[in-house]
Amino acid sequence: MELEKQGMESLILDLRGNPGGLLDEAVAVASPFLPKGSVVVRTESRVEPSSTHKTKEPPLLPLDMPVAVLVNRFSASASEIVSGALQDSGRATIVGQRSFGKGSVQKLLAVPGMRDDQYKDENGNGRHDNWEPLTKDYNGNGEFDFAPHLKLTVSRYLLPSGRSIHRELDGEGNILSKGGVEPDLEVKAKNYESWRLEEMVRLQGSGKVRKYVDEQFPANKELFSQLAENDRKDSTRYPGFEEFFNGLGTPLGADEVRQLVRIEVRRRVQDLRGKEFPGGDFVEDLQLQEAIRVVLGKLGKTTADIEDYKAAIPPASRARSVATIERRSMQETIDQLAAAKRTDGKLSPELLDRLQEILQKSLEGTNQ
């Protein structure tokens, strides 16, 4: 693998904000991390036989290479399958916030006698664009309308351990199971008090930050390229920063203004180099920082051992360990009981065996 040749010792997979995709792609993304023949996901269907999806090729990454996966509340569907499969297999540490909880499959069924409006597909892209003329406007409102459809849930995804990632509700909308993938280490994204956020938005909108960068950038391109990568949270590295900050008359602290300046610097450097920076920024991203601590810890290192990380990432963890063996097993038990309750309320011999297995694992975990 090319990254290994370049010296990669660990890997962080960022699935935050990933809404998912095709089931086959989820299996393909998980496959490089898992042994051949590993279960990635099972489907449990109302209308078709259940199926099991396994990896078909040997892993691309060494199985002892540290891996962390970042998730948040916008990680859904296929991204939950990937993160959940790596969590269940013990292959990766999940960091961030509980994922969305989309583990069901729906089919859209047309209502008999109802049809979509018709239009002239002038650009041949298979969908209606606002400028394309209608040829059939059934309700006469001058706009393209889809006909009513019935969305029917036909199956759900189960992770290798048997737990469902889907958020389960009863008929009154009460939560039976939270669903989603619960991180091993919970870390909230950086949050600001409302007045600070409003002031930061005001400053950005005033144009003062952009003007400062515009004035300093031509003579400091190389320096700003370095600061865009890692300014070590040191505002004194920015030319004329103290004078600029004092002239703003803002209640914000110097570090908060530094962050605003760096956002603008990174935007300018992106244009200079012709490509965007990755979504995560280890200087400011608390969740990414924790993932870095995790993989370094598995290598027997800390952020203090890496020059680029030393000043930017505090060595102490801010994470809260939430996904213990006991909690995860108990949640799976709750999910299984909720599933039985939705049907006839009876527990099959297979389900009883599975619940016994879950509770036994939980007991073994508490005795370790």
C-alpha positions in Angstrom: 0.0 0.0 0.0 1.4 3.4 -1.1 0.8 5.1 2.3 2.7 2.4 4.1 5.6 2.9 1.8 5.5 6.6 2.8 5.8 5.6 6.5 2.2 5.4 7.6 1.9 3.7 11.1 -1.7 4.3 11.9 -4.9 5.5 10.2 -7.9 7.8 11.1 -11.0 7.3 9.0 -13.3 10.4 9.2 -16.9 9.5 8.6 -18.4 12.6 10.2 -21.2 14.1 8.2 -21.2 11.1 5.8 -24.8 10.3 4.9 -24.0 6.9 3.6 -24.5 5.2 0.2 -24.8 1.8 -1.3 -24.6 -1.4 0.8 -22.0 -2.9 -1.4 -19.8 0.2 -1.0 -20.1 -0.1 2.8 -18.7 -3.6 2.6 -16.0 -2.5 0.2 -14.9 0.3 2.5 -14.8 -2.0 5.6 -12.9 -4.8 3.7 -9.4 -3.3 3.8 -9.5 -3.3 7.6 -10.8 -6.8 8.3 -9.7 -10.4 7.7 -11.2 -12.2 4.7 -14.6 -13.8 5.5 -15.4 -11.3 8.2 -19.1 -10.4 8.7 -19.7 -6.7 7.9 -23.5 -6.5 8.1 -26.6 -8.7 8.0 -29.9 -7.8 6.6 -33.2 -8.8 8.2 -36.1 -8.5 5.8 -39.9 -8.7 5.9 -40.2 -9.8 2.3 -36.9 -11.5 1.4 -34.6 -14.1 3.1 -32.1 -12.6 5.5 -28.6 -12.2 4.1 -25.0 -11.9 5.4 -22.4 -9.7 3.8 -18.8 -10.7 4.3 -15.4 -9.5 3.2 -14.1 -11.3 0.1 -10.4 -10.3 0.0 -7.6 -10.3 2.5 -7.1 -6.9 4.3 -5.0 -4.2 2.8 -3.8 -2.9 6.1 -1.9 -4.9 8.7 -4.4 -6.1 11.3 -2.2 -4.7 14.1 -2.1 -1.2 12.6 -4.0 1.2 15.0 -7.2 2.6 13.5 -9.6 5.2 14.8 -12.9 6.2 13.2 -14.6 9.5 13.6 -18.4 9.7 13.7 -21.0 12.3 14.6 -24.8 12.7 14.6 -24.7 13.3 10.8 -23.0 10.0 10.1 -25.7 7.7 8.7 -26.6 4.5 6.9 -23.5 3.0 5.2 -21.1 5.0 7.3 -22.7 3.5 10.4 -22.3 0.0 8.9 -18.6 0.6 8.4 -18.0 2.2 11.8 -20.2 -0.4 13.6 -18.5 -3.3 11.9 -15.0 -2.1 12.8 -16.2 -1.5 16.3 -17.8 -4.9 16.7 -14.7 -6.6 15.4 -12.5 -4.7 17.7 -10.6 -3.4 14.7 -11.0 0.3 15.4 -11.7 2.8 18.2 -14.8 4.9 17.5 -14.4 8.6 18.5 -16.9 11.4 18.4 -20.7 11.4 19.0 -23.5 8.8 18.5 -24.3 8.5 14.9 -27.7 9.2 13.3 -29.3 5.8 13.5 -30.4 5.0 10.0 -30.4 1.3 9.6 -33.6 0.5 7.6 -34.4 0.0 4.0 -37.5 1.5 2.4 -39.3 0.9 -0.9 -41.4 3.6 -2.6 -44.7 2.2 -3.8 -46.7 4.3 -6.3 -50.3 5.0 -5.3 -52.6 3.4 -7.9 -54.0 6.0 -10.3 -51.5 8.7 -9.4 -48.7 9.8 -11.7 -45.9 12.3 -11.6 -46.2 15.4 -13.7 -44.6 15.0 -17.1 -42.0 17.3 -18.7 -39.7 17.7 -21.6 -36.2 16.5 -20.6 -34.3 18.9 -22.8 -30.8 18.1 -21.3 -31.4 14.4 -21.0 -30.4 14.1 -17.4 -33.4 12.1 -16.3 -34.8 14.6 -13.8 -36.8 17.8 -14.0 -34.9 21.1 -14.0 -36.8 24.3 -13.2 -36.4 25.7 -16.6 -37.7 22.6 -18.5 -41.4 23.0 -19.7 -44.1 20.8 -18.4 -46.1 18.7 -20.8 -48.6 17.4 -18.1 -49.5 19.5 -15.1 -52.1 17.4 -13.4 -53.0 19.9 -10.6 -52.5 23.0 -12.8 -50.2 24.8 -10.3 -47.5 25.5 -12.9 -44.8 23.5 -11.0 -43.5 20.0 -11.4 -44.9 17.7 -8.7 -44.2 14.1 -7.8 -47.2 11.8 -7.3 -47.9 10.5 -3.8 -45.9 7.4 -2.9 -46.1 5.1 0.1 -42.7 4.5 1.8 -42.6 1.0 3.2 -39.8 -0.3 5.4 -38.9 -3.7 4.2 -35.7 -4.6 6.0 -33.1 -3.4 8.5 -29.4 -3.7 8.9 -27.8 -5.6 11.8 -24.1 -5.3 12.7 -21.9 -8.4 13.2 -22.9 -8.6 16.9 -26.6 -8.6 16.0 -27.3 -5.1 17.2 -29.4 -2.8 15.0 -28.2 0.7 14.2 -31.7 1.9 13.5 -33.5 4.3 15.9 -36.6 2.5 17.0 -39.8 4.3 18.0 -43.2 3.1 19.2 -46.5 4.2 17.8 -46.5 7.3 19.9 -43.0 8.4 18.9 -41.3 7.4 22.1 -37.8 6.1 21.7 -37.5 2.3 22.2 -33.9 2.2 21.1 -31.5 5.1 20.4 -29.9 3.2 17.6 -26.8 4.6 15.9 -23.2 3.7 16.7 -22.2 4.8 20.1 -18.5 5.9 20.2 -16.0 4.2 22.4 -14.8 7.7 23.3 -17.3 10.5 23.3 -16.0 13.9 22.3 -18.2 16.8 21.5 -17.3 19.2 18.7 -16.0 22.6 19.8 -18.8 24.8 21.1 -19.0 28.6 21.6 -21.2 30.7 23.8 -23.8 32.4 21.7 -22.4 35.9 22.2 -18.9 34.7 21.1 -20.2 33.1 18.0 -22.2 36.2 17.1 -19.2 38.4 17.6 -17.0 36.1 15.4 -19.6 36.1 12.7 -19.8 39.9 13.0 -16.0 40.3 12.7 -15.9 38.0 9.6 -18.7 40.0 8.0 -17.0 43.3 8.7 -14.2 42.5 6.3 -11.5 43.5 8.8 -10.0 40.0 9.1 -9.9 39.6 5.3 -8.3 43.1 4.9 -5.5 42.2 7.4 -4.7 38.9 5.5 -4.8 40.7 2.1 -2.3 43.3 3.4 0.1 40.7 4.9 -0.2 37.9 2.5 2.0 39.1 -0.5 5.1 39.6 1.7 4.5 36.4 3.8 3.3 33.7 1.5 5.8 31.1 2.7 5.1 31.9 6.4 1.3 31.9 5.9 1.6 28.5 4.1 3.2 27.1 7.2 0.6 28.8 9.5 -2.2 27.3 7.4 -0.9 23.8 8.1 -0.1 24.5 11.8 0.3 27.8 13.6 0.8 26.0 16.9 -1.9 28.2 18.3 0.6 31.1 18.6 -0.8 34.4 17.5 2.6 36.1 17.8 3.7 34.2 14.6 1.3 36.4 12.6 3.0 39.6 11.4 1.5 42.7 13.1 -1.1 40.7 14.9 -1.0 42.5 18.2 -1.6 45.9 16.6 -4.4 44.4 14.4 -6.0 42.8 17.5 -5.9 45.9 19.6 -7.4 47.9 16.8 -10.5 45.7 16.6 -12.1 46.7 19.9 -13.6 43.3 20.2 -14.6 41.5 23.5 -13.1 38.3 21.9 -9.8 37.0 23.2 -6.6 37.0 21.0 -6.9 33.2 20.5 -10.4 33.5 19.1 -9.3 36.2 16.7 -6.3 34.1 15.7 -8.7 31.3 14.7 -10.6 33.7 12.5 -7.4 34.9 10.9 -6.2 31.4 10.3 -9.5 30.5 8.6 -8.9 33.3 6.1 -5.2 32.3 5.7 -6.2 28.7 4.9 -8.7 30.0 2.3 -5.9 32.0 0.6 -3.4 29.2 0.8 -5.9 26.8 -0.7 -6.1 29.1 -3.7 -2.4 29.4 -3.9 -1.8 25.6 -3.9 -4.8 24.7 -6.0 -6.5 22.3 -3.6 -8.5 22.2 -0.5 -7.3 21.2 3.0 -8.8 18.0 4.4 -12.0 18.4 6.4 -10.3 17.8 9.7 -7.9 20.4 11.2 -5.9 18.9 14.1 -5.1 22.4 15.4 -8.7 23.2 16.2 -10.7 19.9 15.8 -11.2 18.4 19.3 -12.6 15.1 17.9 -9.7 14.7 15.5 -7.3 15.5 18.3 -8.7 12.6 20.4 -8.4 10.2 17.5 -4.8 11.2 17.1 -4.2 10.5 20.8 -5.8 7.1 20.5 -3.7 5.9 17.6 -0.5 7.4 19.0 -1.3 5.7 22.3 -1.5 2.3 20.6 1.9 3.0 19.2 3.3 3.8 22.6 3.5 7.5 21.9 1.9 10.8 23.0 1.3 14.1 21.2 4.4 15.4 23.0 6.5 13.0 21.0 5.5 14.6 17.7 6.8 18.1 17.0 3.8 19.2 14.9 1.4 18.1 17.6 3.3 19.2 20.7 2.0 22.7 20.9 -1.3 22.2 19.1 -2.8 19.1 20.8 -2.9 18.9 24.6 -1.6 15.5 25.8 -4.5 15.0 28.2 -7.7 13.4 26.9 -11.0 15.2 27.0 -13.0 12.1 26.0 -15.6 10.3 28.0 -15.5 6.5 27.7 -19.1 5.5 27.1 -19.2 2.3 25.0 -18.1 -0.2 27.7 -18.6 -3.9 27.1 -21.5 -3.9 29.6 -23.3 -0.9 28.1 -23.0 -2.2 24.6 -24.3 -5.6 25.5 -27.1 -4.2 27.5 -28.2 -2.0 24.6 -28.2 -4.9 22.3 -30.3 -6.9 24.7 -32.8 -4.0 24.8 -32.8 -3.8 21.0 -33.6 -7.6 20.7 -36.4 -7.4 23.3 -37.9 -4.3 21.5 -37.8 -6.3 18.2 -39.7 -9.2 19.8 -42.2 -6.8 21.4 -43.0 -5.3 18.0 -44.1 -8.8 16.7 -45.9 -11.3 18.9 -44.0 -10.6 22.1 -42.6 -14.2 22.2 -39.0 -15.1 22.3 -37.8 -17.8 19.9 -35.2 -20.4 21.1 -32.7 -18.7 18.8 -33.3 -15.3 20.3 -33.1 -16.7 23.8 -29.7 -18.3 22.9 -28.6 -14.9 21.5 -29.6 -13.0 24.7 -27.9 -15.6 26.9 -24.7 -15.1 24.8 -24.9 -11.3 25.1 -25.4 -11.4 28.9 -22.6 -14.0 29.3 -20.2 -11.7 27.4 -21.3 -8.8 29.6 -20.6 -10.8 32.7 -17.1 -11.8 31.4 -16.4 -8.2 30.7 -17.2 -7.0 34.2 -14.9 -9.7 35.6 -11.9 -8.7 33.6 
